[in-house]
Amino acid sequence: MPDLDAPRFTTLLRRSFAASLLTAGGFVCYWTYLAVNQEKLLFDARRRPPRDLPEGIVAYSHTVPGGLFRGYVYHADHEGVRDLLFYLPGRGEDVLETLQYVKWLAPGMGFATFDYRGLGHSDGMPSEAAAVADASQFLLHIRRAFPGVRVHVVGRSLGTGVAIQLADLQDFESLQLITPYDSLLEIVRKRFPLVPLRQLMRHHFDSISHCKKVVQSTKVLLAETDDVVPHECSERLMAAWPGPVSLQTIPGVDHFTIVERPETWQALCDFAQQVPHHPPERIAVHGEKTPPTDHSDTGVALPLPAAR
């Protein structure tokens, strides 16, 4: 290269180096933002203003760091309740809106659900461990409050990863998974291909690994179209399942609208009621089966009046 072009070459080299540093700095800042805020982003954590509970719903709470975890129970008077769906919601789901669909429950069917920490009306910071611990504690309360009632765990989307882990911690009659995934890490990786997620993500929800110990009768409900959890992700999970899995696809729905159709609720109720009755193992209070350990949870259950 002629000496006359050396200054220009040096300038171009410096600009290229500066651009590379700027790009690298942008990636680092973006990765740092994802790492710091991943709990809120992963759970779509949004608080909602106080409002009255729907008719027939009573509230539950236990203490967590920063306040209260809140759950909701339908048919809390126990009258005529033979089976109860324990519903673990999806990412950012407004469960008080979901509760409007309890009108489609079969006779004799109860229902319970909750807000993850930091979502809806629950306080605290969401996490994978906290979600499993809170679900286990709430379920233990339900089993004590509804003696003799058969409990069926239903997980939706994000909640399927919680439900599968719950199956190894508590006894219940059946497990139903709405649009489940094999691993949340893999789902997120497809959306963020340039992010080192395995190093950054603290909450993998690796359902394939956790499903190995599931013994409950299991059913999977898929939406006809699903751009959030592709069918192949659900199929990989079912292929890894340790036992038989019933499968039903709800026509004319997608990942979000599947819970808005009476066919979905009928399918949930039908499967729950058809599961053969068997005496559940004694619920652990003194060590037979212990709830998950979440060292940030105080483990105190409190009655809570209707939200104001």
C-alpha positions as CSV (number, residue, x, y, z in Angstrom):
1,M,0.0,0.0,0.0
2,P,1.4,3.4,-0.9
3,D,2.6,5.6,1.9
4,L,0.2,8.3,0.8
5,D,-2.8,6.1,1.9
6,A,-1.4,5.2,5.3
7,P,-3.1,8.0,7.2
8,R,-6.4,7.1,5.5
9,F,-5.9,3.4,6.4
10,T,-5.1,4.3,10.0
11,T,-8.3,6.4,10.2
12,L,-10.4,3.5,8.7
13,L,-8.8,1.1,11.1
14,R,-9.6,3.3,14.1
15,R,-13.2,3.8,13.0
16,S,-13.6,0.1,12.5
17,F,-12.2,-0.6,15.9
18,A,-14.4,2.0,17.5
19,A,-17.5,0.6,15.7
20,S,-16.5,-2.9,17.0
21,L,-16.2,-1.6,20.5
22,L,-19.5,0.1,20.2
23,T,-21.2,-3.0,18.9
24,A,-19.6,-5.2,21.6
25,G,-20.6,-2.6,24.3
26,G,-24.2,-2.7,23.0
27,F,-24.3,-6.5,23.2
28,V,-22.9,-6.4,26.8
29,C,-25.4,-3.7,27.8
30,Y,-28.2,-5.7,26.3
31,W,-27.1,-8.9,27.9
32,T,-26.7,-7.2,31.3
33,Y,-30.2,-5.8,31.0
34,L,-31.6,-9.3,30.3
35,A,-29.7,-10.8,33.1
36,V,-30.7,-8.2,35.7
37,N,-34.4,-8.1,34.7
38,Q,-34.9,-11.7,33.6
39,E,-37.4,-12.5,36.4
40,K,-39.7,-9.7,35.4
41,L,-39.3,-10.4,31.7
42,L,-39.6,-14.2,32.0
43,F,-42.8,-14.0,34.1
44,D,-44.1,-10.8,32.5
45,A,-44.4,-9.5,36.1
46,R,-47.0,-6.8,36.3
47,R,-48.9,-5.7,39.3
48,R,-52.6,-5.0,38.9
49,P,-54.8,-2.6,40.8
50,P,-57.0,-4.0,43.6
51,R,-60.4,-5.2,42.6
52,D,-63.3,-7.2,43.9
53,L,-63.1,-11.0,43.5
54,P,-65.6,-12.7,41.2
55,E,-68.7,-14.0,43.0
56,G,-68.1,-17.4,44.7
57,I,-64.3,-16.9,44.9
58,V,-62.4,-16.6,48.2
59,A,-58.8,-15.6,48.6
60,Y,-55.8,-17.4,50.2
61,S,-52.4,-16.0,51.2
62,H,-49.2,-16.9,52.8
63,T,-46.3,-14.6,53.6
64,V,-43.3,-14.2,51.3
65,P,-40.4,-11.7,51.4
66,G,-41.9,-8.3,50.6
67,G,-45.5,-9.2,51.5
68,L,-48.1,-11.8,50.6
69,F,-48.5,-14.5,48.0
70,R,-52.2,-14.6,46.9
71,G,-54.3,-17.5,45.7
72,Y,-58.0,-17.9,44.9
73,V,-60.4,-20.8,45.5
74,Y,-63.8,-21.4,43.9
75,H,-66.4,-23.6,45.7
76,A,-64.6,-22.9,48.9
77,D,-67.8,-24.0,50.8
78,H,-66.9,-27.6,49.8
79,E,-70.6,-28.4,49.2
80,G,-70.8,-31.1,46.5
81,V,-67.2,-30.8,45.5
82,R,-65.7,-34.1,44.5
83,D,-62.8,-33.0,42.2
84,L,-60.8,-29.8,42.1
85,L,-58.6,-28.3,39.4
86,F,-55.5,-26.7,40.8
87,Y,-54.5,-24.3,37.9
88,L,-50.9,-23.0,37.4
89,P,-51.2,-20.0,35.1
90,G,-49.2,-19.0,32.1
91,R,-46.7,-16.1,31.7
92,G,-48.3,-12.8,32.7
93,E,-51.8,-14.4,33.0
94,D,-54.5,-12.4,34.7
95,V,-56.0,-15.2,36.7
96,L,-58.9,-13.0,37.9
97,E,-59.9,-12.8,34.2
98,T,-59.4,-16.6,33.8
99,L,-61.7,-17.2,36.8
100,Q,-64.6,-16.0,34.6
101,Y,-64.4,-19.3,32.9
102,V,-65.2,-21.4,36.0
103,K,-68.8,-21.2,34.7
104,W,-67.9,-24.0,32.3
105,L,-66.7,-26.3,35.1
106,A,-68.6,-29.5,35.4
107,P,-70.9,-30.0,38.5
108,G,-69.0,-31.1,41.5
109,M,-65.8,-29.5,40.3
110,G,-63.8,-26.9,42.3
111,F,-61.0,-24.7,41.2
112,A,-58.0,-23.0,42.7
113,T,-55.3,-20.7,41.1
114,F,-52.9,-18.0,42.1
115,D,-50.7,-15.1,41.1
116,Y,-47.0,-15.8,40.9
117,R,-44.9,-13.5,43.1
118,G,-44.7,-10.0,41.6
119,L,-47.7,-10.6,39.4
120,G,-51.3,-9.5,39.8
121,H,-51.9,-9.2,43.5
122,S,-48.9,-11.2,44.8
123,D,-45.9,-9.4,46.3
124,G,-42.3,-10.4,46.1
125,M,-39.9,-11.3,43.2
126,P,-40.8,-14.2,40.9
127,S,-38.5,-17.1,40.2
128,E,-38.6,-20.8,39.2
129,A,-37.9,-22.0,42.8
130,A,-40.4,-19.6,44.3
131,A,-43.1,-20.6,41.9
132,V,-42.7,-24.3,42.7
133,A,-42.5,-23.6,46.5
134,D,-45.6,-21.4,46.5
135,A,-47.6,-23.8,44.5
136,S,-46.6,-26.7,46.8
137,Q,-47.5,-24.7,49.9
138,F,-50.9,-23.6,48.5
139,L,-51.6,-27.2,47.3
140,L,-50.8,-28.5,50.7
141,H,-53.3,-26.0,52.2
142,I,-56.0,-27.1,49.7
143,R,-55.5,-30.8,50.5
144,R,-56.0,-30.0,54.2
145,A,-58.9,-27.7,53.5
146,F,-60.7,-30.1,51.2
147,P,-60.3,-33.5,52.8
148,G,-61.5,-36.3,50.6
149,V,-61.6,-34.1,47.4
150,R,-59.5,-35.3,44.5
151,V,-57.1,-32.7,43.3
152,H,-56.0,-32.5,39.6
153,V,-53.1,-30.2,38.7
154,V,-53.4,-28.2,35.5
155,G,-50.5,-26.2,34.2
156,R,-50.7,-23.8,31.3
157,S,-47.7,-22.7,29.2
158,L,-45.1,-21.4,31.7
159,G,-47.1,-23.1,34.5
160,T,-46.6,-26.5,32.9
161,G,-42.9,-26.4,34.0
162,V,-44.1,-25.6,37.6
163,A,-46.7,-28.4,37.4
164,I,-44.2,-31.0,36.3
165,Q,-41.9,-30.2,39.2
166,L,-44.9,-30.2,41.6
167,A,-45.7,-33.8,40.6
168,D,-42.5,-34.9,42.3
169,L,-43.3,-33.1,45.5
170,Q,-47.0,-33.6,46.3
171,D,-49.6,-36.3,45.7
172,F,-52.5,-35.5,43.5
173,E,-54.8,-37.5,41.2
174,S,-53.9,-36.3,37.7
175,L,-51.7,-33.9,35.7
176,Q,-52.9,-31.9,32.7
177,L,-50.7,-29.7,30.6
178,I,-51.9,-27.0,28.3
179,T,-49.4,-26.1,25.5
180,P,-46.4,-27.5,27.4
181,Y,-42.7,-27.1,26.4
182,D,-39.7,-29.3,26.7
183,S,-37.4,-26.6,28.1
184,L,-38.0,-22.9,28.5
185,L,-34.4,-22.3,27.9
186,E,-34.8,-23.7,24.4
187,I,-37.9,-21.7,23.7
188,V,-36.2,-18.5,24.7
189,R,-33.0,-19.4,22.8
190,K,-34.9,-19.4,19.5
191,R,-36.0,-15.8,20.1
192,F,-32.6,-14.5,21.3
193,P,-30.1,-16.4,19.2
194,L,-27.2,-14.0,19.9
195,V,-27.6,-14.1,23.7
196,P,-25.5,-16.6,25.8
197,L,-28.7,-17.7,27.6
198,R,-27.3,-20.8,29.2
199,Q,-24.9,-18.6,31.1
200,L,-27.4,-15.8,31.8
201,M,-30.7,-17.5,32.5
202,R,-31.2,-18.6,36.1
203,H,-34.6,-20.2,35.4
204,H,-34.4,-23.0,32.8
205,F,-37.7,-24.8,33.5
206,D,-36.2,-28.0,32.1
207,S,-39.4,-30.1,31.9
208,I,-37.8,-33.0,30.1
209,S,-35.4,-33.5,33.0
210,H,-38.1,-33.1,35.7
211,C,-40.8,-35.3,34.0
212,K,-38.9,-38.6,34.6
213,K,-40.5,-39.0,38.0
214,V,-44.1,-38.2,37.1
215,V,-46.4,-41.1,38.0
216,Q,-49.8,-39.3,37.7
217,S,-52.2,-39.9,34.9
218,T,-51.3,-37.2,32.3
219,K,-53.1,-35.4,29.5
220,V,-51.7,-32.8,27.1
221,L,-53.9,-30.2,25.5
222,L,-52.5,-28.4,22.4
223,A,-53.8,-25.4,20.5
224,E,-54.5,-26.0,16.8
225,T,-52.0,-23.2,16.0
226,D,-49.2,-22.1,18.4
227,D,-46.5,-19.6,17.5
228,V,-45.3,-19.3,21.1
229,V,-44.7,-23.0,22.0
230,P,-44.3,-24.9,18.7
231,H,-45.9,-28.3,18.6
232,E,-42.5,-30.0,18.1
233,C,-41.5,-28.7,21.6
234,S,-44.5,-30.3,23.2
235,E,-43.9,-33.5,21.2
236,R,-40.3,-33.7,22.4
237,L,-41.7,-33.5,26.0
238,M,-44.3,-36.2,25.4
239,A,-41.6,-38.5,23.8
240,A,-39.6,-38.2,27.0
241,W,-42.6,-39.0,29.2
242,P,-42.1,-42.0,31.5
243,G,-45.7,-43.3,30.9
244,P,-48.6,-43.0,28.6
245,V,-49.9,-39.5,27.8
246,S,-53.4,-38.7,26.5
247,L,-53.3,-36.0,23.8
248,Q,-56.1,-33.7,22.5
249,T,-55.8,-30.7,20.1
250,I,-58.4,-28.0,20.6
251,P,-59.5,-26.8,17.1
252,G,-59.8,-23.1,16.1
253,V,-57.6,-21.8,18.9
254,D,-54.1,-20.5,19.4
255,H,-51.7,-20.3,22.4
256,F,-53.6,-17.5,24.0
257,T,-57.2,-18.2,23.2
258,I,-57.2,-21.9,24.2
259,V,-58.4,-21.1,27.7
260,E,-61.3,-19.0,26.3
261,R,-63.2,-21.9,24.8
262,P,-65.7,-24.2,26.7
263,E,-64.2,-27.2,24.8
264,T,-61.0,-26.7,26.7
265,W,-62.7,-26.7,30.1
266,Q,-64.9,-29.6,29.2
267,A,-61.8,-31.6,28.2
268,L,-60.1,-30.7,31.5
269,C,-63.1,-31.8,33.6
270,D,-63.8,-35.0,31.6
271,F,-60.2,-36.2,32.0
272,A,-60.2,-35.4,35.7
273,Q,-63.5,-37.1,36.4
274,Q,-62.5,-40.2,34.4
275,V,-59.3,-40.8,36.3
276,P,-59.8,-43.9,38.4
277,H,-60.2,-43.2,42.1
278,H,-57.4,-44.3,44.3
279,P,-56.6,-43.4,47.9
280,P,-53.8,-40.7,47.7
281,E,-50.7,-41.1,49.8
282,R,-50.8,-39.5,53.1
283,I,-49.9,-35.8,52.7
284,A,-46.7,-35.0,54.3
285,V,-46.9,-32.9,57.4
286,H,-44.1,-34.6,59.3
287,G,-41.8,-35.8,56.7
288,E,-43.3,-38.4,54.4
289,K,-43.1,-36.0,51.5
290,T,-41.8,-32.6,52.0
291,P,-42.7,-29.4,50.1
292,P,-39.9,-27.8,48.1
293,T,-37.3,-25.8,49.9
294,D,-37.4,-22.1,49.1
295,H,-35.4,-20.4,51.8
296,S,-37.0,-17.0,51.1
297,D,-40.5,-18.3,52.0
298,T,-41.7,-18.0,55.6
299,G,-44.2,-20.8,55.2
300,V,-47.0,-19.2,57.1
301,A,-50.6,-19.6,55.7
302,L,-53.0,-16.8,56.4
303,P,-56.7,-16.6,55.8
304,L,-57.5,-13.6,53.5
305,P,-60.8,-11.9,53.0
306,A,-62.1,-10.9,49.6
307,A,-59.8,-8.3,47.9
308,R,-60.9,-4.8,48.2
